[in-house]
Each structure stands twice: as structure tokens, then as C-alpha cells.
Amino acid sequence: MLPGMVAKPDIAIVGAGNLGTALAVALRKAGYRIESVVARARGNSITRARRLARQTGSRLVLDAGEAKARVLWFCVPDSEIARAAESLSQGFEGRGRGRIALHSSGALDSEVLEPLRRRGVAVASVHPLMTFVQGSRPSLVGVSFAIEGDPVAVRAARRIVRDLGGESHAISRKQKKAYHAWGTFASPLLTALLATTEQVAALAGVSKKAAKQRMLPILLQTVRNYGKLGAAAGFSGPIVRGDVETVRRHLEVLRTAPVPRWVYVALARAALEYLPAKNKEMLQSLLDSERG
């Protein structure tokens, strides 16, 4: 290591789910040593953790207190972070100074790690705006990470994110709930919309499998249009044209599919609110008639 360079800290991953696995693998590729993978001693948790430990050349530990890494990164579900932090803090009496604890919840702020902070550990929340599901290993290059917390932990997190090829963005604790709602619109609820489109495709005699294959070109082009042109210029279809009769026909056929009809009406209302459209008053009146 050259003079003036700071060594990359060892990292312990607490939780070997989809996020923890993707993060650990990316960190190792970025030159970080995964000191340990922490898991519960039951069921799939320990199986996944053992596999991840082998993959990253680290050790499996069943008690987070046995993790020796300078950085502890919690990748457990939101409902488990506080309990894990409290449990771990019991073994940190007198040896928390110089250590860092991070968690990757989008909705919770760094205060959930307060038990560790009281032991002298610097804490921060570090959330990647990315989706992690089984069977997919997304790259973290170019991914936005929202970071807030103690200055020491924030500085360390920013460096780690930079080494991963991501982009750091500051966020305040009070903004976390809205931030996570935004992320939920961008991915999980978008997936819910796609699942709804499959139900509408069925009304046209198209199977789910065929619907997915046939929709992909228009979906991908829509996302490309949004990325290049923005929402307003990338908006097309009957609402932007003010085609009231076509929207009326859509609502008529969707009466046999109540949930897709509710989704259609909600999204059409959003389109009238945020996007260009002709005949707005007539379209609004038509949508208002759908109440109830």
C-alpha cells in the first residue's frame, strides 16, 4: 500500500438474503475482505450464509458478537434490525470505538442502530436504489445510494459506495419514509402494474407467458423514452390525444375485471394531473363517473 493510502476495512455481512449476497459479492470484487457472514442457526438462513461464506472466502458465524470486522453491515429485514443491533451491542461493552455499523433499510434511518451508537460505534443507513430478487445479481455500478448518519460512518460509507462504482446521495432522517415510498413506486409497484397488465391481456385471450413476451418491446421502449425524453415527452396513447371514446371503451371492457379497472382509473387520474392531455375536463368527468 502506498504512503497516504487508507486500507479498505474488513466487512462483516449480517444476513445472507438477496441483498446481503449481492452486496458481499460486489464488495469482494471491489477489493474488500469479507471477514464473516453472520446468520441465524436455523433453516435457510444458515444454508444461504454457509454458501455465501464459501463464495466470498469468509467464515460463517452464528453470533454477531464473534464478528471481528471493523464494519458491520446489516442486511436483515427491517423488522429485525433493531433486535439484531440490541443483541450485538451487549457484547460491545468497551470495544465499540473505531467500529462502524451500517444498515440498508430504505425506510428506517440510522437511529435504529442506537444501541450500537451508545457503545461507541459510528452508525449510518446506506440504501441502494436497486431491486434484489432471487435468481438475479444486479450490478451496483451507477446505482444511487442514499446515506445518512454519523459523520465517521457516512465518510466510510461514501468511500465504499465509490469503490463499488455507485453514487452517494445525502438524505435526512425525516426524508427516509418518502424516499422509500418513491423507491416502492419505482420497482415493486411497477411490478404490480405489470402483473395487472397480464390480467388485462387475459381478457384479450393472451396467456401470461405470451403477454410478457409480447409486452417487452413496448415496455423497454417506454423506459428508453422516459430516460431520454422525460415523462411528458415520452407519454403516448388515448389520454394525451384526448380520445374520450377510446377511454370509455376501455372502462366498459374492464368492468369484468374490477381490480385492473381501479388501477386504470387511478393511473388515468395521475396522467391528467401530471402529464399533457387534451379534453381534460371530459376525461375527468368520465373518470369521476367511475367512483365506487
SVG drawing of the C-alpha trace seen along z (x, -y; Angstrom):
<svg xmlns="http://www.w3.org/2000/svg" viewBox="-71 -21 75 47">
<polyline fill="none" stroke="black" stroke-width="0.4" points="0.0,0.0 1.4,-3.4 2.0,-6.1 -1.1,-8.1 -3.4,-5.4 -6.0,-4.1 -6.6,-0.4 -10.0,0.9 -11.7,2.1 -12.8,5.7 -16.6,6.1 -19.0,8.5 -22.3,9.1 -25.2,9.7 -27.8,11.6 -27.3,13.6 -30.5,12.8 -30.8,11.4 -29.3,8.0 -26.6,9.4 -25.5,11.9 -25.3,9.3 -23.6,6.8 -21.0,9.2 -20.0,10.4 -19.8,6.9 -17.7,5.8 -15.2,8.6 -14.9,7.8 -14.2,4.2 -11.3,5.4 -12.9,5.6 -12.3,8.6 -15.5,10.1 -14.4,11.1 -17.5,13.0 -21.1,13.8 -23.5,13.7 -26.6,15.8 -29.2,17.4 -28.7,21.0 -31.8,22.3 -33.4,23.1 -32.5,21.5 -30.6,18.6 -27.7,20.8 -27.7,22.6 -27.5,19.4 -24.9,17.9 -22.7,21.0 -22.9,20.8 -22.1,17.1 -19.2,17.6 -17.6,20.1 -18.2,17.9 -16.5,14.9 -13.8,16.8 -15.1,15.7 -16.2,17.5 -19.7,18.3 -20.6,17.1 -23.8,17.6 -23.3,14.8 -22.7,11.3 -20.6,10.7 -18.0,13.0 -17.6,10.8 -14.2,9.1 -14.6,6.8 -14.4,3.0 -17.5,2.6 -20.8,4.5 -23.3,4.2 -26.9,5.3 -28.8,6.7 -31.6,8.3 -35.3,7.4 -36.4,4.0 -38.3,5.7 -35.1,7.5 -32.6,4.6 -33.4,3.2 -33.3,6.6 -30.0,7.5 -28.4,4.2 -29.6,4.6 -28.3,8.2 -25.0,7.3 -24.5,4.2 -24.4,6.5 -21.0,7.8 -19.6,4.4 -19.0,3.1 -15.7,1.1 -14.8,2.2 -17.1,0.3 -14.8,-2.7 -13.4,-2.7 -16.0,-0.4 -18.8,-1.2 -22.3,0.3 -24.4,-0.2 -27.8,0.9 -29.5,0.9 -33.2,0.3 -34.8,-2.2 -37.5,-3.2 -35.6,-3.2 -32.9,-5.8 -29.7,-5.3 -31.4,-5.8 -32.5,-2.1 -28.8,-1.3 -28.8,-3.5 -27.9,-0.5 -24.6,-0.3 -24.1,-4.0 -24.3,-4.0 -21.4,-1.6 -19.2,-4.0 -19.9,-2.5 -20.4,-5.1 -23.7,-4.2 -25.3,-5.1 -28.0,-3.9 -26.9,-3.1 -29.6,-2.2 -29.1,-1.2 -31.9,-2.2 -32.0,1.2 -34.1,4.3 -32.7,7.6 -34.6,10.8 -33.7,14.5 -32.1,15.5 -30.8,12.0 -27.5,10.4 -27.7,6.8 -24.6,4.7 -24.1,1.8 -22.2,-0.3 -24.1,-3.6 -26.6,-2.7 -27.7,-5.6 -27.1,-5.0 -28.9,-7.2 -26.7,-7.8 -27.3,-9.4 -25.9,-9.0 -22.8,-9.8 -20.0,-11.7 -17.4,-9.0 -19.8,-6.3 -21.0,-8.4 -17.5,-9.1 -16.7,-5.4 -19.9,-4.5 -19.2,-7.1 -15.8,-5.6 -17.3,-2.1 -20.0,-3.2 -17.4,-4.9 -15.4,-1.7 -18.5,0.3 -19.0,-2.2 -22.2,-3.6 -23.2,-7.2 -23.7,-8.6 -26.5,-11.0 -27.2,-12.6 -30.6,-12.2 -32.1,-13.5 -33.7,-11.1 -37.1,-12.8 -36.9,-12.1 -36.4,-8.4 -40.1,-7.4 -40.9,-9.4 -37.7,-8.2 -38.7,-4.6 -42.2,-5.2 -40.5,-6.6 -38.4,-3.5 -41.5,-1.3 -43.2,-3.2 -40.1,-2.7 -39.9,1.1 -42.4,3.2 -45.5,1.3 -44.3,1.2 -44.1,5.0 -47.6,5.0 -48.7,2.9 -47.1,5.4 -48.9,8.2 -52.1,6.3 -51.4,5.9 -51.3,9.7 -54.8,9.8 -56.0,7.4 -54.1,9.4 -56.2,12.4 -59.4,10.5 -57.9,10.4 -57.2,14.1 -53.4,13.8 -51.7,16.0 -49.4,14.6 -46.3,16.1 -47.3,14.7 -48.2,11.4 -44.8,11.0 -43.0,11.8 -45.2,9.6 -45.1,6.6 -41.3,6.5 -40.6,4.4 -43.1,1.7 -42.1,1.7 -38.4,1.3 -39.1,-1.4 -41.3,-3.2 -38.5,-3.2 -36.0,-4.3 -38.3,-7.2 -38.7,-8.2 -34.9,-8.1 -34.2,-10.1 -37.2,-12.5 -38.8,-12.6 -42.3,-11.8 -44.2,-14.4 -42.5,-13.9 -42.5,-10.2 -46.2,-10.0 -48.4,-8.5 -51.9,-6.9 -55.5,-7.9 -55.2,-10.3 -52.6,-12.6 -54.7,-12.6 -57.9,-13.4 -59.7,-10.3 -62.6,-10.2 -64.4,-7.4 -61.5,-5.1 -61.1,-5.6 -64.8,-4.9 -64.4,-1.6 -61.5,-0.6 -63.6,-1.2 -66.5,0.8 -64.4,3.9 -62.7,3.6 -66.0,3.8 -65.4,7.6 -62.0,7.1 -62.6,4.8 -59.0,4.5 -57.5,3.7 -60.3,1.1 -59.4,-0.6 -55.8,-0.6 -56.7,-2.1 -58.8,-4.8 -56.1,-5.7 -53.4,-5.9 -55.6,-7.8 -56.2,-10.4 -52.5,-10.6 -52.0,-11.2 -54.5,-14.0 -52.7,-15.6 -49.1,-15.3 -49.0,-14.7 -50.1,-16.5 -53.6,-15.6 -56.4,-17.0 -60.0,-17.2 -59.1,-17.1 -62.4,-18.2 -64.3,-15.5 -61.8,-12.8 -62.0,-13.9 -65.8,-13.7 -65.7,-10.2 -63.3,-9.1 -65.4,-10.7 -68.3,-8.6 -66.3,-5.6 -66.3,-6.4 -67.5,-3.4"/>
</svg>
